[in-house]
Amino acid sequence: MQSKIFLREQVSRALQQYFSELNDSPANNIYQMVLAEVEIPLLQLTMQQANGNQSLAAKWLGLSRGTLRKLLAKYNLS
């Protein structure tokens, strides 16, 4: 549980910094930006820990192998 709280706090701090640095500029596509910023290291590190085994990584992530393959392709991580 502690790691979930820690991650949530880190994301909150990052978003606060993002908004403070916007000044008067409009915010755009925040949802997609945050997803990409979180998904890329999540996929990279999980694949690394699984030694490139997509089936194992998909199981750990709670995804189907096909969904994992699509995400890896989306971010050119395959």
N, C-alpha and C positions, 0 to 999 in steps of 0.2 A: 504493500500500500504506500509505503514511504516513497518509492521510486515514482509512482504515479503522481504524487503531490509535487515532487521535485520537478518532474517534466512539465507539469501544468504551470508551475511557478516560472520556469525558464521561458516557456512560450509566452506567458503573460508579460514578462519583462521585455522580451524581444518585440512584442506588439506595441507595448507602451513606447519603446524607443522608436519604433517605426513611425508611429503617429506623431511623436514629438518632433521628428526630423522632417515631417511633411511640410511643416510651416503652413503656408496657404495653398499648397499644391493639393489637387484632388486625389483621393485614394481610389485605386482601380484594381479590380480582380484580386482582392485580398484573399478570398477563400482559396482560389487556385494557387496563389503565391505561397500561402502557408502549407497547403497540401504538398506541393512540389518540394518545399524546403524540408518537410518532415519525411516524405516518402522516399526521397533519394537516399539519404543516409540509412534509413530503416532497411531499404532493400539491399543496399551495398553491404552493410554490416551483417545482415542476416545471411546473405549468400556467402559471405566470407566465413562466418561461423559454421555454416553448413558445408564448407569446402566445395561450393559450387553445386551441391546436390539440390536441384530445384524441388524435388518431391519433399525432401526434408524441410527445406526452407518454407515451402507452401504450408506444410503441416504446422510449423512453428508460428507462422503468421495467421493461421486460421483462414487461409485462402485455398481455392482450388489451384492445381498446378497451371491450368490454362490462364487463370486470372493473373497469377504471378508472371507467367511468360509475357502476357500483354503489358503488364506494368514495366517489366524489364525492357521490353521493346520501346515502350513510350518514352523512357528516359535514356535509351541507348545504352543499357547496362548489360545486355546479353553477351 
